[in-house]
Amino acid sequence: MKGITAYGIYLPYHRLKRETIVKAMGWFNPGVAGLAKGEKAVANFDEDSLTMAVAAGMDCFPDIGREEIDALYLASTTFPYKERGNASIAAGALNLSANTRTAEFSGCLKSGTTALISALNASDSETTMVCASDTRLGKAGGTQEQMTGDGAAAVAVGSKGVIASLIDHYSISYDFPDHRRLDSDKFIRSWEERWMREAGYFKILPEAINGLLAKCGLQINDIAKVVYAPPSLRDHKAMAQSLGIKPERVQSPLIEPVGNTGTAHPLVMLIAALEEAQPGDKILVASMGSGSDALLFEVTEEITKLKSRNKLKKNLDYKGELDNYTKYLSFKGMLEKEIGIRGEEVSPTSLSLQWREQNAVLKLVGAKCKVCGTPQFPAETVCINPECGAVGQMEEYSFSDKTGHLFTFTADHLAFTEDPPGLYGIIDFDGGGRYWFDITDCRLESLKVGQPVQMTFRRRYLDEARGIAGYFWKAMPFKG
């Protein structure tokens, strides 16, 4: 029996109220005022689709060991690299085995569910992690700016400890040009909205859902929860009515608190359904984008054994308002600023050195003394414990999944950062080990010596002249 064995989710800390967008851009396009309800999740300046995918994958590990993962599938329409293995970078940051098979799915918004189907069709002996993540960008003042949000979801697929077993799946493929971007495009392009709804959304999605139901010999109200990502709240309600779904069987679209997170959104909504599901419930999830995928799962008793079933709530609750529209434009690279000499200078990255130091830089792996058990970062040959001093007795030790406490911190108003002041602190890891890190996803006034923190994989810099995105780990307040 193949199915979902664990799940994880990641929503960025920053939330931008839609009314803030209207106040800034309503003069240009008054029509978007009708969409000004709720808020959207906005990736921080140091985040992209890759870092969010890693965060969602890390969120799976309380319920599955990284050593169990045989393959990693990454889905996104906004990969940072066009030619370099984004999934290979993610596998390194997740500290998966070097013989983990990686693959990437892209090109349309159903890529996340297509990756999930591919994982479910793999060998029964194989465990695959599927991560879907997106940071799609709409032009200022447009509908897409209001409706899109940033986020990521991850599911582990295997045959042991299955919490939701696959009953069947059904897919259709059409070159329906609702959304598109060329390689050179920064923003989403779309055709006329009414045509996209009536000729695409309200025809293609029902075809996939009804095709799956016919294949399984079921009716729509045999399903406990029906999950489908909508272009808008209005369209989500209209689709439910056209399919004849009882209101209590329709999964909340999460548009008002998050926005549509692209390839991740069907999986984000699926996780929301799983968190409230009971054993025996059937859940149907459908995606839309150059066709549609529809999958049907049945929840098992194993779901009651998960260590945490409120991951979505934790992500929804941990947030801070991004109350400045100009700051949003800056985070998204839509505003050219005077960043000064300090900001303009980017030291060249030695890719050979980065390769040699990948354990420390990418995986946040240090060392632990086999004689006295003292962890340390970065790894050294000699044990740092003055009462030990053993030489050459070290084994690899991962810090990325360890919590810690803030020993001391400072705010820097001189060094360039997209979100001043720069925050740095020394972290004492639980179980041993100490190092200094940038601190992210918080405000200076919220920091306190001794508060718990966790590690998060982030983009440290972007060297556009040389085509290099540099990644490392930062500290953020512990989500719980």
C-alpha positions as CSV (number, residue, x, y, z in Angstrom):
1,M,0.0,0.0,0.0
2,K,1.6,3.3,-1.1
3,G,0.6,6.6,0.2
4,I,1.6,9.7,2.2
5,T,3.7,8.9,5.3
6,A,4.5,12.4,6.6
7,Y,4.0,16.0,5.7
8,G,5.5,19.5,6.3
9,I,4.5,23.0,5.5
10,Y,6.2,26.4,5.4
11,L,4.6,29.9,5.2
12,P,6.8,33.0,5.4
13,Y,6.8,35.2,8.4
14,H,5.8,38.4,6.6
15,R,2.1,39.0,5.7
16,L,1.0,41.9,3.5
17,K,-2.6,43.0,4.0
18,R,-4.4,43.4,0.7
19,E,-5.8,46.7,1.8
20,T,-2.2,48.0,2.1
21,I,-1.8,47.2,-1.6
22,V,-5.0,49.0,-2.5
23,K,-4.0,52.1,-0.5
24,A,-0.7,52.2,-2.5
25,M,-2.0,51.3,-5.9
26,G,-5.7,51.9,-5.9
27,W,-5.2,55.2,-7.7
28,F,-3.9,53.2,-10.7
29,N,-6.4,50.3,-10.7
30,P,-9.5,50.9,-8.6
31,G,-10.9,47.5,-9.7
32,V,-8.6,45.6,-7.3
33,A,-10.4,47.2,-4.3
34,G,-12.9,44.4,-4.4
35,L,-10.1,41.9,-3.7
36,A,-8.8,43.8,-0.6
37,K,-9.8,41.2,1.9
38,G,-7.3,39.3,4.1
39,E,-3.6,39.2,3.5
40,K,-0.9,37.3,1.5
41,A,2.2,35.5,2.7
42,V,5.3,37.3,1.4
43,A,8.8,35.7,1.3
44,N,11.5,37.6,3.2
45,F,14.3,39.2,1.2
46,D,16.5,36.2,2.1
47,E,14.0,33.6,0.9
48,D,13.3,32.0,-2.4
49,S,11.5,28.9,-3.7
50,L,14.5,26.7,-2.8
51,T,14.9,27.9,0.8
52,M,11.1,27.5,1.4
53,A,11.1,24.0,0.0
54,V,13.9,23.1,2.4
55,A,12.0,24.5,5.3
56,A,8.9,22.4,4.4
57,G,11.0,19.3,4.0
58,M,12.6,19.9,7.4
59,D,9.1,20.1,8.9
60,C,8.6,16.4,7.9
61,F,11.5,15.1,9.9
62,P,9.8,14.8,13.3
63,D,7.7,12.0,11.6
64,I,10.3,10.5,9.3
65,G,14.0,10.1,9.4
66,R,16.1,11.7,6.7
67,E,18.0,8.3,6.3
68,E,14.7,6.8,5.1
69,I,14.5,9.1,2.0
70,D,15.5,7.5,-1.3
71,A,14.5,10.3,-3.6
72,L,13.7,14.0,-3.5
73,Y,11.3,15.6,-6.1
74,L,11.2,19.4,-6.2
75,A,8.4,21.2,-7.9
76,S,8.2,25.0,-8.7
77,T,7.7,27.5,-11.5
78,T,10.2,29.9,-9.8
79,F,13.4,27.9,-9.4
80,P,16.3,30.2,-8.6
81,Y,18.6,28.3,-11.0
82,K,17.7,27.6,-14.7
83,E,20.8,25.4,-15.1
84,R,22.0,24.0,-11.8
85,G,20.4,21.3,-9.8
86,N,18.0,23.1,-7.5
87,A,16.9,19.7,-6.1
88,S,20.5,18.7,-5.5
89,I,21.0,21.9,-3.4
90,A,17.8,21.1,-1.5
91,A,19.0,17.5,-0.9
92,G,22.3,18.8,0.5
93,A,20.6,21.3,2.8
94,L,18.3,18.6,4.0
95,N,21.4,16.5,4.7
96,L,20.1,13.6,2.6
97,S,22.4,10.7,1.6
98,A,24.6,11.4,-1.5
99,N,22.9,8.5,-3.3
100,T,19.5,10.2,-3.0
101,R,17.9,10.5,-6.5
102,T,16.7,14.0,-7.3
103,A,14.3,15.3,-10.0
104,E,12.7,18.6,-10.7
105,F,9.1,19.3,-12.0
106,S,8.3,22.7,-13.5
107,G,6.5,24.6,-16.3
108,C,3.0,24.7,-14.9
109,L,1.0,25.0,-11.7
110,K,0.1,21.3,-11.5
111,S,3.8,20.4,-11.3
112,G,3.4,19.7,-7.5
113,T,0.7,17.1,-8.0
114,T,2.5,15.6,-11.0
115,A,5.6,15.2,-8.8
116,L,3.4,13.5,-6.2
117,I,1.9,11.1,-8.7
118,S,5.4,10.2,-9.9
119,A,6.4,9.5,-6.4
120,L,3.3,7.4,-5.7
121,N,4.1,5.3,-8.9
122,A,7.6,4.5,-7.9
123,S,8.7,1.2,-6.4
124,D,6.9,0.2,-3.2
125,S,10.3,-0.2,-1.5
126,E,11.2,3.5,-2.2
127,T,10.5,6.5,0.0
128,T,10.3,9.8,-1.8
129,M,10.0,13.3,-0.4
130,V,8.0,15.7,-2.6
131,C,8.5,19.4,-2.0
132,A,6.5,22.1,-3.9
133,S,7.3,25.8,-3.5
134,D,6.7,29.0,-5.3
135,T,7.3,32.8,-5.2
136,R,5.3,34.0,-8.2
137,L,5.2,37.7,-8.9
138,G,2.4,39.8,-10.2
139,K,2.9,43.3,-11.5
140,A,2.2,46.2,-9.2
141,G,-1.5,47.1,-9.1
142,G,-2.7,44.0,-10.8
143,T,-5.0,41.1,-9.9
144,Q,-2.2,38.6,-9.6
145,E,-0.4,40.8,-7.1
146,Q,-3.4,40.6,-4.9
147,M,-4.1,36.8,-5.3
148,T,-0.7,35.2,-5.2
149,G,1.1,34.3,-2.0
150,D,4.4,32.6,-1.2
151,G,4.7,29.2,0.5
152,A,5.8,25.6,0.4
153,A,4.6,22.1,1.2
154,A,6.3,18.8,1.5
155,V,5.0,15.2,1.7
156,A,6.8,12.0,2.2
157,V,5.6,9.0,0.1
158,G,6.2,5.4,0.9
159,S,4.8,2.1,2.0
160,K,5.5,2.1,5.7
161,G,3.5,4.1,8.2
162,V,1.1,5.3,5.6
163,I,-1.3,8.0,6.9
164,A,-3.2,8.4,3.7
165,S,-3.2,5.6,1.1
166,L,-3.6,6.3,-2.6
167,I,-6.8,4.9,-4.1
168,D,-6.2,6.1,-7.6
169,H,-5.4,9.2,-9.7
170,Y,-6.4,10.7,-13.0
171,S,-4.7,13.3,-15.2
172,I,-5.5,15.3,-18.3
173,S,-3.1,17.6,-20.3
174,Y,-4.1,20.6,-22.4
175,D,-2.0,23.5,-23.7
176,F,-4.4,25.9,-22.1
177,P,-2.6,29.3,-21.9
178,D,-4.0,30.8,-18.8
179,H,-0.7,31.8,-17.1
180,R,2.7,32.0,-18.8
181,R,6.2,33.3,-18.5
182,L,9.1,33.3,-20.9
183,D,12.6,32.6,-19.5
184,S,13.2,36.4,-19.5
185,D,9.9,37.3,-17.8
186,K,9.9,38.5,-14.2
187,F,6.1,38.7,-13.8
188,I,3.2,36.4,-14.5
189,R,1.4,37.0,-17.8
190,S,-2.2,36.0,-18.3
191,W,-5.1,36.2,-20.8
192,E,-8.5,37.7,-20.2
193,E,-9.8,36.6,-16.8
194,R,-13.4,35.7,-17.8
195,W,-12.1,33.5,-20.6
196,M,-9.7,31.8,-18.3
197,R,-12.5,31.0,-15.9
198,E,-15.2,29.9,-18.3
199,A,-13.1,28.1,-21.0
200,G,-10.5,26.7,-18.6
201,Y,-11.1,26.5,-14.9
202,F,-14.8,25.6,-15.0
203,K,-14.2,22.9,-17.7
204,I,-10.8,21.4,-17.2
205,L,-11.0,21.0,-13.4
206,P,-14.4,19.2,-13.4
207,E,-13.2,17.0,-16.2
208,A,-10.4,15.7,-14.1
209,I,-12.5,15.4,-10.9
210,N,-15.3,13.6,-12.6
211,G,-12.9,11.4,-14.5
212,L,-11.4,10.2,-11.2
213,L,-14.7,9.7,-9.6
214,A,-15.9,7.6,-12.6
215,K,-12.7,5.6,-12.5
216,C,-13.2,4.8,-8.8
217,G,-17.0,4.3,-9.0
218,L,-17.8,7.0,-6.6
219,Q,-20.0,10.1,-6.3
220,I,-18.7,13.5,-5.3
221,N,-20.4,13.4,-1.9
222,D,-18.8,10.1,-1.1
223,I,-15.7,12.2,-0.5
224,A,-15.1,13.7,3.0
225,K,-13.0,16.6,1.7
226,V,-12.6,17.9,-1.8
227,V,-9.4,20.0,-2.3
228,Y,-8.9,22.2,-5.3
229,A,-6.9,25.4,-5.7
230,P,-9.0,28.4,-7.0
231,P,-8.1,31.6,-8.8
232,S,-10.3,33.5,-6.3
233,L,-12.8,32.9,-3.5
234,R,-15.7,33.6,-5.8
235,D,-14.5,31.0,-8.2
236,H,-13.9,28.5,-5.4
237,K,-17.5,28.8,-4.2
238,A,-18.9,28.7,-7.8
239,M,-17.0,25.5,-8.5
240,A,-18.4,23.8,-5.4
241,Q,-21.9,24.6,-6.5
242,S,-21.3,23.4,-10.1
243,L,-19.9,20.1,-8.9
244,G,-22.7,19.7,-6.3
245,I,-20.4,19.4,-3.3
246,K,-21.9,19.9,0.1
247,P,-20.4,23.0,1.7
248,E,-18.9,21.1,4.7
249,R,-17.1,18.8,2.3
250,V,-15.2,21.6,0.5
251,Q,-11.7,22.4,1.9
252,S,-11.0,26.0,2.7
253,P,-9.0,27.6,-0.1
254,L,-6.7,29.6,2.2
255,I,-6.8,32.5,-0.1
256,E,-7.6,35.2,2.5
257,P,-4.9,34.3,5.1
258,V,-2.2,33.2,2.6
259,G,-3.0,33.7,-1.1
260,N,-2.5,31.2,-3.9
261,T,0.9,29.6,-3.5
262,G,1.2,28.2,-7.0
263,T,2.5,24.7,-7.4
264,A,2.5,24.3,-3.6
265,H,-1.1,25.3,-3.1
266,P,-2.9,22.0,-3.8
267,L,-0.5,20.3,-1.3
268,V,-0.9,23.1,1.2
269,M,-4.7,22.6,1.1
270,L,-4.2,18.8,1.2
271,I,-2.2,19.1,4.4
272,A,-4.9,21.4,5.8
273,A,-7.4,18.6,5.1
274,L,-5.2,15.9,6.6
275,E,-4.8,17.8,9.8
276,E,-8.5,17.6,10.5
277,A,-9.2,14.2,8.9
278,Q,-10.4,11.0,10.6
279,P,-9.4,7.5,9.7
280,G,-11.5,6.2,6.9
281,D,-12.1,9.7,5.4
282,K,-11.6,10.0,1.6
283,I,-9.8,13.1,0.4
284,L,-9.8,14.2,-3.2
285,V,-7.2,16.8,-4.3
286,A,-7.1,18.4,-7.8
287,S,-4.7,20.8,-9.4
288,M,-5.0,23.1,-12.4
289,G,-2.3,24.2,-14.9
290,S,-1.8,23.1,-18.5
291,G,-4.4,20.5,-17.6
292,S,-5.2,18.9,-14.3
293,D,-4.3,16.1,-11.9
294,A,-6.8,14.6,-9.5
295,L,-5.8,12.2,-6.7
296,L,-7.9,10.3,-4.2
297,F,-6.6,9.2,-0.8
298,E,-8.1,7.3,2.1
299,V,-6.9,8.3,5.6
300,T,-5.6,5.4,7.8
301,E,-5.3,4.8,11.6
302,E,-1.6,5.8,11.3
303,I,-2.5,9.4,11.1
304,T,-3.2,9.4,14.9
305,K,0.4,8.5,15.5
306,L,1.9,11.7,14.0
307,K,3.8,13.8,16.4
308,S,2.2,17.0,15.2
309,R,-1.0,17.6,13.3
310,N,-1.2,21.4,13.7
311,K,1.6,22.5,11.5
312,L,-0.6,24.7,9.3
313,K,-1.9,26.5,12.4
314,K,1.6,27.1,13.7
315,N,2.6,28.7,10.3
316,L,-0.5,30.8,10.2
317,D,0.0,32.0,13.7
318,Y,3.7,32.9,13.4
319,K,3.6,36.1,11.4
320,G,4.4,39.8,11.3
321,E,2.7,42.4,9.3
322,L,4.6,43.9,6.4
323,D,2.9,47.3,6.7
324,N,5.0,49.1,4.2
325,Y,4.2,48.6,0.5
326,T,7.5,50.1,-0.6
327,K,9.3,47.6,1.6
328,Y,7.4,44.8,-0.2
329,L,8.5,46.2,-3.6
330,S,12.1,46.2,-2.3
331,F,12.0,42.7,-1.0
332,K,10.7,41.6,-4.4
333,G,13.4,43.4,-6.4
334,M,10.8,45.8,-7.9
335,L,12.4,48.9,-6.5
336,E,15.9,50.1,-7.3
337,K,17.4,51.8,-4.3
338,E,20.6,53.6,-3.4
339,I,22.4,50.9,-1.5
340,G,25.8,52.6,-1.1
341,I,29.3,51.2,-1.5
342,R,28.8,48.5,1.2
343,G,25.8,47.1,-0.6
344,E,27.3,47.3,-4.1
345,E,30.4,45.2,-3.2
346,V,29.9,41.5,-3.5
347,S,32.9,39.3,-3.0
348,P,33.3,36.7,-5.6
349,T,32.4,33.2,-4.5
350,S,35.0,30.4,-4.8
351,L,32.9,27.5,-6.1
352,S,35.7,25.1,-5.5
353,L,36.0,26.3,-1.8
354,Q,32.2,26.1,-1.5
355,W,32.3,22.5,-2.7
356,R,35.0,21.5,-0.3
357,E,33.2,23.2,2.6
358,Q,29.7,21.9,1.6
359,N,29.2,20.0,4.9
360,A,29.5,23.3,6.9
361,V,27.9,25.7,4.4
362,L,25.1,23.7,2.9
363,K,24.3,21.1,5.5
364,L,25.4,22.9,8.7
365,V,27.3,19.8,9.7
366,G,30.0,20.1,12.4
367,A,31.7,17.5,14.4
368,K,31.2,15.5,17.7
369,C,34.0,14.1,19.7
370,K,33.8,10.3,19.9
371,V,35.7,10.3,23.1
372,C,33.9,12.9,25.3
373,G,30.8,13.6,23.1
374,T,31.4,17.4,22.7
375,P,29.8,18.9,19.6
376,Q,31.5,21.8,17.8
377,F,31.0,24.0,14.7
378,P,32.8,24.3,12.4
379,A,34.4,20.8,12.4
380,E,38.0,20.6,13.7
381,T,40.5,17.8,14.1
382,V,41.1,18.6,17.8
383,C,38.3,18.4,20.4
384,I,37.5,21.8,21.8
385,N,36.9,20.5,25.2
386,P,39.9,21.5,27.3
387,E,39.5,18.4,29.5
388,C,39.6,16.1,26.5
389,G,41.7,17.5,23.5
390,A,41.3,14.2,21.6
391,V,42.9,14.3,18.1
392,G,41.3,12.8,15.0
393,Q,38.4,11.3,17.0
394,M,35.6,13.3,15.4
395,E,32.3,12.2,13.7
396,E,29.9,14.3,11.7
397,Y,27.2,16.0,13.7
398,S,24.2,17.9,12.2
399,F,23.2,21.3,13.7
400,S,20.5,22.2,11.3
401,D,17.8,20.3,13.1
402,K,18.9,21.3,16.6
403,T,17.2,24.0,18.6
404,G,19.3,26.5,20.6
405,H,19.1,29.6,22.8
406,L,20.2,33.1,22.1
407,F,23.3,33.8,24.2
408,T,23.8,37.4,23.0
409,F,22.8,39.6,20.1
410,T,23.4,42.9,18.4
411,A,21.8,45.2,15.9
412,D,23.9,46.7,13.1
413,H,22.8,49.9,11.4
414,L,26.0,50.3,9.3
415,A,26.4,47.1,7.3
416,F,24.0,46.8,4.3
417,T,20.9,44.7,4.6
418,E,17.6,44.8,2.7
419,D,15.8,45.0,6.1
420,P,17.8,47.1,8.5
421,P,19.1,46.8,11.1
422,G,21.1,43.6,10.5
423,L,20.6,41.3,13.5
424,Y,23.3,38.9,14.6
425,G,23.6,36.7,17.6
426,I,25.6,33.9,19.2
427,I,23.6,30.7,19.5
428,D,24.1,28.0,22.2
429,F,22.8,24.8,20.7
430,D,20.9,22.3,22.9
431,G,23.2,19.4,23.5
432,G,26.4,21.5,23.0
433,G,28.0,23.7,20.3
434,R,28.1,27.5,19.8
435,Y,28.4,29.7,16.8
436,W,27.2,33.1,15.6
437,F,24.5,33.5,13.0
438,D,22.4,36.2,11.3
439,I,18.9,36.4,12.9
440,T,15.9,36.6,10.6
441,D,12.0,36.7,10.7
442,C,11.7,38.9,13.8
443,R,11.9,42.4,15.0
444,L,14.7,43.8,17.2
445,E,12.3,44.6,20.0
446,S,11.1,41.0,20.2
447,L,14.6,39.5,20.9
448,K,15.6,38.5,24.4
449,V,18.7,36.8,25.7
450,G,17.9,33.2,26.4
451,Q,15.0,32.8,24.0
452,P,14.7,29.6,22.0
453,V,15.7,29.6,18.4
454,Q,15.7,27.2,15.4
455,M,17.8,27.1,12.3
456,T,16.5,28.1,8.9
457,F,18.1,27.7,5.4
458,R,18.3,31.1,3.7
459,R,19.8,32.9,0.7
460,R,22.8,34.8,2.1
461,Y,23.5,36.9,-1.0
462,L,22.7,37.1,-4.7
463,D,25.7,37.7,-7.0
464,E,23.9,38.5,-10.2
465,A,27.0,39.5,-12.1
466,R,28.4,35.9,-11.7
467,G,25.1,34.0,-11.6
468,I,25.5,32.7,-8.1
469,A,23.0,32.5,-5.2
470,G,24.9,31.9,-2.0
471,Y,23.1,30.0,0.8
472,F,23.7,29.5,4.5
473,W,21.8,29.0,7.7
474,K,20.3,31.7,9.9
475,A,18.6,31.6,13.3
476,M,14.9,32.5,13.8
477,P,12.7,32.5,16.9
478,F,11.4,29.0,17.7
479,K,7.9,28.4,16.3
480,G,7.1,25.6,18.8
